[in-house]
């Protein structure tokens, strides 16, 4: 039994088949990476898993439960969190406030208890704050805790977005180009965080990434895509040496 699997996923926008018959599985505790040139369908697959898009064909399973038709607002409560290629944070809120937004899927109080700020609400708020502080410590964000997102360097914002996703306590974390816009040192730090997320937190990761140094450093298996179709699957070295993958990236024969 695989932890996550996609079966024959396809989606069509007008006459364009953005994803065309893609199938793969991800084992629990694994870092599985989708690679390919721009327009290969990688982020579209993330949008299908996140339920932003409905597939034209195919099924999506988490722990053997069909989640293909689950509403998008329920995905976080199922244990799936994601980051975005373009950072999606509240710029005029602090790092801590952004992380507490990630706790929303665990918020269970009633309106009246919120209005009167009852004991149960206070206990729950304290628990949410504790969880956010744990994530801040885990990702070494203590120095930025009370700073506005708008005042932070781009690399720190990338880490904060990962932190907000971790605050949902996911079983499956979708990382959409986590190294995009980062320098070499920041990319090395991101590889370190991904390894710790896998080993220390036991979270399964599916990643979309162009930076092959990061892909090679953290990935257990890689699936290469082109024009919405599968090209090659295997270890990072196996996929990078595949002639079809080389041709798709470079546009020439090996």
C-alpha positions in Angstrom: 0.0 0.0 0.0 1.5 3.4 -1.0 1.0 6.5 1.1 0.0 8.6 -1.8 -0.7 7.8 -5.4 -2.0 9.4 -8.6 -3.6 7.2 -11.2 -3.8 8.3 -14.9 -4.2 12.0 -14.0 -5.2 14.3 -16.9 -6.6 17.7 -17.2 -7.5 19.7 -20.3 -7.9 23.5 -20.8 -9.7 24.0 -24.0 -7.7 22.2 -26.6 -4.5 21.9 -24.5 -3.9 18.7 -22.4 -1.8 20.2 -19.6 -1.4 16.8 -17.8 -1.8 13.7 -19.9 -2.1 10.3 -18.2 0.4 10.8 -15.3 0.6 8.0 -12.7 3.0 7.8 -9.7 3.1 6.7 -6.1 4.9 8.2 -3.1 6.0 6.1 -0.1 5.6 7.4 3.4 8.7 9.3 4.6 9.9 9.9 1.1 10.9 13.0 -0.8 9.5 12.6 -4.3 10.3 15.3 -6.9 8.7 16.4 -10.1 11.1 17.9 -12.6 10.8 19.1 -16.2 11.0 22.2 -18.3 8.6 25.1 -18.0 5.1 24.1 -19.1 5.7 20.4 -18.3 2.6 20.3 -16.0 4.3 20.1 -12.6 2.5 22.9 -10.8 -0.7 21.8 -12.5 -0.3 18.4 -10.8 0.1 20.3 -7.5 -3.1 22.2 -8.2 -4.9 18.9 -8.9 -3.7 17.4 -5.6 -4.7 20.6 -3.8 -8.1 20.4 -5.4 -7.8 23.8 -7.0 -8.4 22.0 -10.3 -10.7 19.1 -11.0 -9.0 16.4 -13.2 -10.6 15.6 -16.5 -9.5 12.0 -15.9 -7.8 10.0 -13.2 -7.9 9.5 -9.4 -5.9 10.8 -6.4 -5.5 8.6 -3.3 -4.1 9.4 0.2 -3.6 6.3 2.4 -5.8 4.4 -0.1 -8.7 6.9 0.4 -10.0 8.5 -2.8 -9.7 12.3 -2.4 -10.3 13.2 -6.0 -13.5 15.0 -5.3 -12.8 16.4 -1.9 -13.5 20.1 -1.6 -10.4 22.3 -1.6 -11.1 23.8 1.8 -10.9 20.3 3.4 -7.5 19.4 2.0 -5.6 20.9 5.0 -7.7 19.0 7.5 -6.8 15.7 5.6 -3.1 16.4 6.3 -2.0 18.0 3.0 -0.2 21.4 3.0 1.6 23.3 0.3 3.8 26.2 -0.5 3.5 28.2 -3.7 5.9 29.1 -6.5 5.1 32.8 -5.9 5.2 33.5 -2.1 1.6 33.8 -0.7 2.0 35.4 2.7 0.2 38.3 4.4 2.8 41.0 4.0 1.4 43.4 6.6 1.3 40.8 9.3 4.1 39.4 11.5 5.8 36.1 11.0 4.0 34.8 14.1 0.6 36.0 12.8 1.2 34.3 9.5 2.1 31.0 11.2 -1.1 31.2 13.3 -3.1 31.4 10.1 -1.7 27.9 9.4 -3.4 26.7 12.6 -6.9 27.6 11.2 -7.6 24.1 10.2 -7.3 23.0 13.8 -9.6 25.8 15.1 -12.7 24.2 16.7 -14.2 26.8 19.0 -17.8 28.1 18.6 -18.6 31.8 17.8 -20.1 32.4 21.3 -16.9 31.1 23.0 -14.8 33.4 20.9 -17.0 36.4 21.8 -16.7 35.7 25.5 -13.2 34.3 25.3 -14.0 31.4 27.5 -11.5 29.1 29.2 -11.7 26.5 26.5 -10.9 29.2 23.9 -8.0 30.5 25.9 -6.6 27.0 26.3 -6.9 26.4 22.5 -5.3 29.7 21.6 -2.4 28.9 23.9 -2.0 25.5 22.2 -2.0 27.1 18.8 0.7 29.6 20.0 2.8 26.8 21.4 2.7 24.9 18.1 3.7 28.0 16.1 6.6 28.7 18.5 7.7 25.1 18.0 7.9 25.6 14.3 9.7 29.0 14.7 12.3 27.2 16.8 12.6 24.3 14.4 13.3 26.6 11.4 15.4 29.1 13.4 13.0 32.0 12.8 13.2 33.3 16.4 14.9 36.6 15.3 12.1 37.3 12.8 9.1 36.2 15.0 7.6 39.7 15.4 8.8 41.3 12.2 6.5 42.2 9.4 6.7 40.0 6.3 7.1 43.1 4.1 10.4 43.9 5.9 12.0 40.5 5.4 14.5 39.4 2.8 13.1 37.1 0.1 15.0 34.0 1.4 13.5 34.4 4.8 10.0 34.7 3.4 10.5 31.4 1.6 11.3 29.7 4.9 8.3 31.5 6.6 6.0 30.0 3.9 7.3 26.5 4.7 6.8 27.3 8.4 3.2 28.2 7.9 2.6 25.0 6.0 4.2 23.0 8.9 1.8 24.7 11.3 -1.0 22.8 9.8 0.7 19.6 11.0 0.7 17.9 7.6 1.3 14.3 6.7 2.1 15.3 3.1 3.9 18.6 2.3 3.8 19.9 -1.3 6.8 22.2 -2.0 6.4 24.2 -5.2 9.9 25.4 -6.3 11.3 26.0 -2.8 14.6 27.2 -4.2 13.2 29.6 -6.7 14.9 33.0 -6.3 17.4 31.7 -3.7 21.1 32.1 -3.8 23.5 29.1 -3.4 23.8 29.5 0.4 20.0 29.8 0.8 19.4 26.8 -1.4 21.8 24.7 0.8 19.9 25.9 3.8 16.6 24.9 2.2 18.0 21.4 1.5 18.9 21.2 5.2 15.4 22.1 6.2 13.8 19.6 3.8 16.0 16.8 5.2 15.0 17.7 8.8 11.3 17.9 7.8 11.6 14.4 6.5 13.8 12.8 9.2 12.9 14.7 12.3 9.2 15.4 11.7 8.5 12.3 9.6 6.6 14.3 6.9 6.4 13.0 3.4 7.3 15.5 0.7 6.4 16.0 -2.9 8.5 18.7 -4.5 8.5 20.6 -7.8 12.0 22.0 -8.5 14.2 23.2 -11.3 17.4 23.5 -9.2 19.0 20.1 -9.8 21.5 20.6 -7.0 18.6 20.7 -4.5 16.9 17.8 -6.3 20.0 15.6 -6.1 20.6 16.5 -2.5 17.2 15.7 -1.0 15.2 13.5 -3.4 14.7 9.8 -3.0 13.0 9.4 -6.4 12.3 11.8 -9.3 9.7 11.9 -12.0 10.6 13.8 -15.1 7.7 15.3 -17.2 7.5 17.1 -20.5 4.4 18.5 -22.2 2.2 17.0 -19.5 3.5 13.4 -20.0 5.8 11.2 -18.1 9.4 10.9 -19.4 11.4 9.0 -16.8 11.2 7.9 -13.2 14.0 6.8 -10.8 16.8 8.1 -8.7 18.1 11.6 -9.4 21.1 10.3 -11.2 19.1 7.9 -13.3 16.7 10.5 -14.4 19.4 13.1 -15.1 21.2 10.7 -17.3 18.1 9.6 -19.3 18.5 10.6 -23.0 14.9 11.6 -23.2 15.2 13.9 -20.2 18.4 15.5 -21.6 16.6 16.0 -24.9 13.6 17.6 -23.2 15.8 20.0 -21.2 18.3 20.9 -23.9 16.3 20.3 -27.1 19.0 18.2 -28.6 20.0 14.5 -28.7 22.5 13.3 -26.1 
